[in-house]
């Protein structure tokens, strides 16, 4: 694969509801980077699985190759049912291989109007963008993440009990960390950002300070 030269690449791995998506969007806006929420791709495929009787690898390959980023912002992908389906299909190596090609192209060949890319997911640092300029592992206590997800559902007017959200996230963590392909784990070269007691602004300021220091040294700021 051909790669654009002299671009900024940011890779973020995190468990669900740790705040990685929020930080990735802030990074994208601040540094003019193309943003891809890789988890949404699996949610998209998870929904395909739920809504298509003739679900197949060929269908996934076709749909992913022509996917519109706007499609990944559809609120129908945010349901708990879709999340569970996404978690199951993400264990499939053939599915992961299809998604891998799409993700790498987004990371290394973002549209020319962007200075680079920022991707967040479960295996971005470990598999997708191993040589990223910046590598962040964002996490938070399970109970804090469950409350955040619970409030998200409330805003979407989805009545899901907190205990059910907590249980779902606990199972999701176990699934993400123990799956055979692309398990979630922190690497030695990634920077740990714990958002348990940090506001969105404080978390971003911490990340920004790290990025600005390196970009200044490299003459990219």
N, C-alpha and C positions, 0 to 999 in steps of 0.2 A: 504493500500500500504506500502510495506517495503521501508525504506529509508536508504541510505548510511549514516553512522555516520561520524561526524567530517569533513564535507565538507563546502566549502565556497559557499554561495548562494547570488547572486546579482539579484535584481528585479528592472526593470526600466519601468516606465510608461511615455508616452509622446504623444503629438499630432503629426500628420504627419509632416515629414521634419524638425524636431527640432534638429536633430543630434544625436538622441539616438542610432541608429544603428552603427554609426561611433564610438561612445564612448564604446558601448558594445563590439565591435570587439577589440578595444584597451585594454579594461579590460581583455577580454578573452586571448589575447596574453601575456599581462604582468603577469597575475596570473595563467596561464595555466588552464583556465576554459572552459567547453563546452559551446558554444554559440548557442542559438536558437533565430532567428528572428521570433517571433510568428505571426507577420503580414503577413509574406510570406506564412504561412500555409493557412490563409484565402484567400490570393491571389491565391494560388494553387487550393483551392476549388472553388473560384470565376471563375477561368479559366475552371475548370471542368464543371461548370454550363453553361458557354458560348459554350463549345465544345461538350457537351453530350446531346443528345435528351432524353435519358433515365436516366437523373439525378435523384438520389434518396438518401435517408439517408444510405441505405445499401451500395451503391456505395462509398459514402464518408467514411463510416466506414472502408470499405475494403482498399481503397486507402490510408487513413491516417495511418492505422495500419502497412502498408508496405512501407511507404514513406522513400525515401532516402534523407538525408540532402542535397546532391549535387543537387537534383531536385529543391530545393528551391532557388538555385542560378541562375536558368535559366532566362535569360534576358527577355523572353517572359512574365514573371510575372510582369514586370515593366511598362506595358502600362496603360494609363489612363482608358481604357475600363475595364481592369481587376481590377483596383483599385476600380472603381464604383461598379462592381459586388461583389467584396470582402466586401465592406462596407454594401451592402444589405444583403448578406447571413450571415454576422457576427451578425445580429440582431436575427437570428433564434436560439432559446434555444437548440433545438436538435443538431444542428450543433456545438454550443458552448460546449455542454456536451461531444461530441465526441472528439473535439479538446482539451478540458480540461484534459482528461485522458492522452493524448499523451504529453501535455506540462508538466504536473506534473511528469510524469515518467522521462522526460528529465531533469527536475529541480532537483529532488531528487535522481535519479539513473543514473547520467551521466557515460559514459564509464570510466573504472577504470584508464585509463591513465591521466585523468583530476582530478584536485584538487577540482572541484566543478562545478558550472554552473552559467551562466549569461543569463537571458531572458529579452527581451524588447518587449513592446506591449502597449496595452491600459488598461488592467485589471490585470497585473501581480502582482502588490502589493495588490490590493483590492480583488482579487479572486484566482489567480493561486498559488502564493508563499507568502502567508500572513506572514509567519514567517521567511522571508529572513533575512540573516545576515546584508545585505545592501539594502537600499531602496532609489532610486533616482527618482525624478520627473523632467524630462528634458523638457524645453520649450523654446520658442523664439517668438518674435512678428510675427503675421500672414504674414505681408509683407516680412519680412526677410525669413521666411520659403518658401513663394511662389517663391522668387527669387532663392533660393537654388534648389527647385524642377524644376524650369524653366531651370536652367543651367544643371541640370542632364539630362533633356529631350534633350537639345541641344547636349550634349556629345553623346547621343544615336541616334543623328540625327533625332529626332522626332520634327516636326515643330508644336508646340502647343503654341499659343499666351499667353503672360504673364497674361493678364486679365482672360483668360480661366483657367489658372492654379490657379490664386488667387481665383476665384469663386469656383473652384472645392475643394480647401482646406478649404474655408470658410464653404461650405456645409458639407464637411467631418468632420470638427470640431463639427458642430451642431449635426450631426448624431452620432458621437462618444460619445458626452457628454450627449445626451438625450435618447439614446437607453435604453430599459427596462432592458436588461441583461448586466452586466459588463460595465457600463458607465465609461468613462474616467473622473477621478477626483483625485485631490491631497489629500493624507491622512495626518493626523497630524504628523505621525511618519516618513514620507518620507522627504528626503532632497531636497530642491528646487535648481535646477541648471538652470539658465537662460543663454542660449547661444547666445542671440541677439548680444552682443558686444564682445563675446569671440571667440578666434581662436580655432581650434580643439585641438591644443597643450595645450593652457591655460586651456581649459575646462577639459582635461584629467588630468592635473597636480592638479587641484582642487579636482577632484574625487580621485586621487591616494593618496593625502595627507590625506583625510578622511579615506580611506581604510587602509592605512599603519598604521595610529595611532591605529585603533581598532585591526588590526591583530597583531601588536606588543604587545599590552596589553594582548591579548588572547594567545600569543605565537604561532601564525599561520604563521608568516612571516619568 
